[in-house]
Amino acid sequence: MPEPEDLAEDDVLTAEEAAGLLRVSVSTVLKESRAARLPGVKVGREWRYSRLALLRHLRQYAGEHGPDEGEQPPPPEVTDPAG
């Protein structure tokens, strides 16, 4: 099985590969998929995921929820009032 880093952006992933990409458990991926909180498609009994869609979802989620605990937000921009 290829490592998640070796896959192209447009690859279709299994639940196991999606879990590796997102660094969560397979059960979390399946639970979030069933709840429609993770972009995936059920094909028969199996779930499939677009790598690109998962990465976009992750970026959007991070943007909506702000920095994690312990992570500092970027400093505010300083503007020169004379400039």
Legacy VTK file of the C-alpha trace (Angstrom):
# vtk DataFile Version 3.0
C-alpha trace
ASCII
DATASET POLYDATA
POINTS 83 float
0.000 0.000 0.000
1.460 3.407 -0.920
2.187 5.920 1.792
-0.175 8.972 1.737
2.740 11.267 0.863
3.403 9.228 -2.322
-0.063 9.749 -3.766
-0.917 12.381 -6.367
-3.340 15.146 -5.404
-6.158 13.741 -7.540
-5.882 10.164 -6.251
-8.855 8.306 -4.871
-8.155 7.021 -1.362
-9.568 4.251 0.806
-10.653 4.996 4.376
-7.322 3.634 5.601
-5.344 5.903 3.262
-7.524 8.903 4.173
-6.881 8.195 7.859
-3.144 8.156 7.187
-3.322 11.423 5.274
-5.330 13.121 8.023
-3.381 11.373 10.816
-6.515 10.141 12.549
-7.937 6.675 13.124
-9.895 4.811 10.473
-12.880 4.761 12.824
-12.787 8.573 13.003
-12.729 8.839 9.213
-15.705 6.466 8.901
-17.663 8.173 11.698
-17.130 11.633 10.179
-18.032 10.306 6.720
-21.305 8.767 7.901
-22.166 12.080 9.589
-21.403 13.948 6.315
-18.662 15.977 8.033
-15.955 14.572 5.773
-16.159 14.601 1.956
-16.432 11.037 0.728
-18.518 8.730 -1.426
-19.791 5.339 -0.410
-19.245 2.753 -3.153
-20.993 -0.447 -2.141
-19.802 -1.130 1.387
-16.618 0.921 1.066
-15.898 4.644 1.338
-13.685 6.453 -1.161
-12.149 9.909 -0.838
-10.549 12.432 -3.156
-7.171 13.406 -1.749
-7.613 16.931 -3.057
-11.095 17.250 -1.490
-9.761 16.059 1.870
-6.918 18.581 1.813
-9.308 21.398 0.879
-11.674 20.317 3.663
-8.803 20.309 6.144
-7.723 23.830 5.144
-11.294 25.109 5.356
-11.815 23.467 8.749
-8.572 24.956 10.072
-9.592 28.403 8.819
-12.988 28.217 10.497
-11.684 26.940 13.818
-8.579 29.075 14.186
-5.250 27.983 15.629
-5.000 24.921 17.848
-4.327 25.248 21.553
-0.714 26.168 22.077
-0.390 27.559 18.561
-0.004 31.303 18.450
-2.040 33.318 15.940
0.005 35.507 13.606
0.853 38.942 15.015
-1.308 41.835 13.824
0.080 43.898 10.995
1.660 47.157 12.055
0.908 50.106 9.847
2.803 53.351 9.785
0.330 56.197 10.403
2.643 58.607 8.544
2.848 56.394 5.483
LINES 1 84
83 0 1 2 3 4 5 6 7 8 9 10 11 12 13 14 15 16 17 18 19 20 21 22 23 24 25 26 27 28 29 30 31 32 33 34 35 36 37 38 39 40 41 42 43 44 45 46 47 48 49 50 51 52 53 54 55 56 57 58 59 60 61 62 63 64 65 66 67 68 69 70 71 72 73 74 75 76 77 78 79 80 81 82
